[in-house]
Amino acid sequence: MKITLIQSDLKWEDPQGNLSHFDSLINSLEEKSDLIVLPEMFSTGFTMNPQKFAEDQPGESLNWLRKKSDETQTPITGSVSVKEGENYYNRLYWMKPDRTFEHYDKRHLFRMAKEDQHYASGTKKIITKIEDWKICPLVCYDLRFPVWSRNKYDAKKNEWTYDVLIYVANWPEVRSYAWKHLLIARAIENQCYVIGVNRVGKDGNGFDHSGDSVVINPRGEIISALERNKEQVSTIDLDRSYLDDFRKLFPVGLDADGFELES
């Protein structure tokens, strides 16, 4: 499965400027991909001004995702600020080429930026599929919470809940050490591929972002790393047989603890 990572700078609170830029980046792709991954809040940056920039549904970003997925015949994912009812959400969309979509509302809201004072928390994960791959997409601060990210092993079916764990982010450079090492930990403990797509550049609050977007195999080894502090688009091919063989060789799922999540 080929996955394209787009590590981009974001224009602060400028939806039209960002969508136009991503339009150009996607149009410049030279090879067909099975999935395109954008950063967190790709149309605005990490805004705490949803009263002004959150989109009603369907909004400009959702319609743009639908258009680009249709044009490229490729699923596209990334999060945007949205309004639903009386609440605002940091919502990840998983848009499919047939113009249908799934969504995940960010569970863990970054209180140090007062995200929890502006947005409502999500309560349900999604597991989506591309052919025989099962994929769990999450958002930024979710990375720090291993229980929420945890993969489950079904011994009766001899299968894991997901094969690929994706984090889209606006993760500042000052905490890049945690970003790099937590992504590796999630790959090892969940015996899956992990993909982290982060933005670059300075946001409207003055925070620098170094990107450090990566693809990590189930052994915790980095198999693709984008250049730091540079806008870059990269496509990598994930090897299904490698994942299956490693899970058979080292079947940690057989000894995994059962658990249930509480809201």
TIROTOR-91054 format. One line per field, with one value per residue (C-alpha): x, y, z; residue in three letters. Coordinates in steps of 0.5 Angstrom, whole numbers, plus 2048, in hexadecimal, padded with zeros to 3 digits. Layout:
BEGIN
u	c(X|...) $
v	c(Y|...) $
w	c(Z|...) $
residu	c(ALA|...) $
END
This chain:
BEGIN
u	c(800|803|802|803|805|805|809|807|807|800|7FE|7FB|7F3|7F3|7EF|7EF|7F6|7F8|7F3|7F6|7FD|7FB|7F7|7FE|802|7FD|7FD|804|804|808|806|7FF|7FE|7F9|7F8|7FA|7FB|7FB|7FD|7F8|7F3|7F6|7F2|7F3|7F9|7F8|7F3|7EF|7EA|7E5|7DF|7E2|7E6|7E2|7DE|7D7|7D6|7D7|7DC|7E1|7E6|7E2|7E0|7E7|7E9|7E3|7E5|7ED|7EB|7E7|7EC|7F2|7ED|7F1|7EF|7F1|7F1|7F3|7EF|7EB|7E8|7E0|7DA|7D4|7CE|7D0|7D7|7DE|7E2|7E9|7E7|7EB|7E8|7E9|7E7|7E6|7E6|7DF|7DD|7DB|7DF|7E0|7E2|7E6|7E5|7EC|7EB|7F1|7F0|7F7|7F5|7FC|7F9|7F2|7F0|7EB|7E8|7E6|7E5|7E0|7E4|7E2|7E0|7E1|7E7|7E6|7EA|7E9|7EC|7F0|7F0|7F2|7F5|7F2|7F3|7F2|7F3|7F4|7F6|7FC|7FB|7F8|7FF|801|7FB|7FD|7F7|7F3|7F7|7F8|7F7|7F3|7F4|7EF|7F1|7EB|7EC|7F4|7F4|7F5|7F0|7F4|7FB|7FD|7FC|7FC|7FD|7FC|7FF|801|806|80B|813|814|811|814|817|811|80E|813|814|80C|80B|810|80D|806|809|80D|807|802|806|804|806|806|805|806|805|806|807|80D|80D|80B|804|800|802|809|80B|810|80E|814|80F|813|80E|810|80E|810|80F|80C|813|814|819|818|817|816|818|816|81B|81A|818|816|810|810|80C|80E|80B|80D|80A|808|80A|804|808|80D|808|805|80B|80D|807|808|80F|80E|806|806|7FE|7FD|800|7FC|7F8|7F0|7ED|7E7|7E7|7E3|7E1) $
v	c(800|807|80D|814|818|820|824|82B|832|835|83C|83E|83E|83F|839|83B|83C|835|831|835|833|82B|82B|82D|828|822|824|824|81C|818|811|80E|80D|809|80F|816|818|820|823|825|82B|82B|831|836|834|832|838|839|83E|839|83E|841|83B|835|833|830|82A|829|82E|831|82C|826|828|829|822|81F|822|820|819|818|81B|817|811|811|811|817|819|81F|823|829|82E|82C|82E|829|82C|830|82D|82E|828|826|821|81D|81B|814|816|810|811|80F|816|812|814|812|816|816|81C|81D|819|81D|824|828|82C|830|833|834|82F|82C|833|834|82D|827|820|81A|813|80E|80C|80A|804|805|800|800|7FA|7F5|7FA|7FC|803|808|80F|814|81B|81E|81E|817|815|816|811|80A|807|80B|808|801|7FC|7F6|7EE|7EA|7E3|7DF|7E3|7E3|7EA|7F1|7F7|7FB|7FB|802|808|80F|815|81C|822|829|827|82C|82C|82D|826|822|81D|81B|81B|816|811|811|80F|809|807|806|802|7FD|7FC|7FC|7F8|7FC|801|808|80E|815|81B|822|829|82E|835|83A|83B|841|840|840|839|836|82F|82A|825|81F|81B|813|80C|807|7FF|7FB|7FA|801|802|809|807|80E|815|81B|821|825|82D|82B|82B|824|81F|818|811|80A|803|7FF|7F8|7F4|7ED|7F0|7F2|7EB|7E7|7EB|7EA|7E3|7E3|7E7|7E6|7EA|7EB|7E4|7E7|7EE|7F0|7F1|7F8|7FC|804|808|80F) $
w	c(800|7FE|803|801|807|806|80B|809|80C|80E|80D|813|813|80C|809|802|802|805|800|7FA|7FD|7FE|7F7|7F4|7F8|7F7|7EF|7EF|7F1|7EC|7EE|7F0|7F8|7FC|801|802|809|80B|812|817|816|80F|80D|812|817|81E|81F|826|822|820|821|81A|817|818|812|812|80F|809|809|804|807|806|7FF|7FD|800|7FC|7F6|7F7|7F9|7F3|7EE|7F1|7F2|7F9|800|803|80B|80F|815|814|819|819|81C|81D|821|827|827|824|822|820|81A|816|810|80C|805|800|7F8|7F8|7FB|802|808|810|815|81C|821|825|82C|830|82F|831|837|837|831|834|82E|833|835|82D|82B|82D|82E|829|82C|827|822|81B|818|810|80B|804|801|806|80B|811|813|819|819|81F|820|823|82B|82A|829|831|833|832|834|82F|82A|82C|827|829|827|826|827|824|81E|81E|81C|81F|81F|81A|816|815|81A|818|81B|818|81C|81D|822|824|823|82B|82C|826|82A|82D|826|824|829|82B|823|824|82A|827|821|826|82B|826|821|81B|816|819|815|818|813|816|814|813|814|819|81B|81D|824|823|823|81F|81C|819|816|817|813|813|812|817|816|81B|81E|820|81A|816|80F|80C|80F|80C|80C|812|812|80A|806|803|800|800|7FE|801|800|806|806|808|808|80D|812|811|812|818|81C|81B|81D|823|825|82B|82A|82D|834|833|839|838|839|838|838|83C|839) $
residu	c(MET|LYS|ILE|THR|LEU|ILE|GLN|SER|ASP|LEU|LYS|TRP|GLU|ASP|PRO|GLN|GLY|ASN|LEU|SER|HIS|PHE|ASP|SER|LEU|ILE|ASN|SER|LEU|GLU|GLU|LYS|SER|ASP|LEU|ILE|VAL|LEU|PRO|GLU|MET|PHE|SER|THR|GLY|PHE|THR|MET|ASN|PRO|GLN|LYS|PHE|ALA|GLU|ASP|GLN|PRO|GLY|GLU|SER|LEU|ASN|TRP|LEU|ARG|LYS|LYS|SER|ASP|GLU|THR|GLN|THR|PRO|ILE|THR|GLY|SER|VAL|SER|VAL|LYS|GLU|GLY|GLU|ASN|TYR|TYR|ASN|ARG|LEU|TYR|TRP|MET|LYS|PRO|ASP|ARG|THR|PHE|GLU|HIS|TYR|ASP|LYS|ARG|HIS|LEU|PHE|ARG|MET|ALA|LYS|GLU|ASP|GLN|HIS|TYR|ALA|SER|GLY|THR|LYS|LYS|ILE|ILE|THR|LYS|ILE|GLU|ASP|TRP|LYS|ILE|CYS|PRO|LEU|VAL|CYS|TYR|ASP|LEU|ARG|PHE|PRO|VAL|TRP|SER|ARG|ASN|LYS|TYR|ASP|ALA|LYS|LYS|ASN|GLU|TRP|THR|TYR|ASP|VAL|LEU|ILE|TYR|VAL|ALA|ASN|TRP|PRO|GLU|VAL|ARG|SER|TYR|ALA|TRP|LYS|HIS|LEU|LEU|ILE|ALA|ARG|ALA|ILE|GLU|ASN|GLN|CYS|TYR|VAL|ILE|GLY|VAL|ASN|ARG|VAL|GLY|LYS|ASP|GLY|ASN|GLY|PHE|ASP|HIS|SER|GLY|ASP|SER|VAL|VAL|ILE|ASN|PRO|ARG|GLY|GLU|ILE|ILE|SER|ALA|LEU|GLU|ARG|ASN|LYS|GLU|GLN|VAL|SER|THR|ILE|ASP|LEU|ASP|ARG|SER|TYR|LEU|ASP|ASP|PHE|ARG|LYS|LEU|PHE|PRO|VAL|GLY|LEU|ASP|ALA|ASP|GLY|PHE|GLU|LEU|GLU|SER) $
END
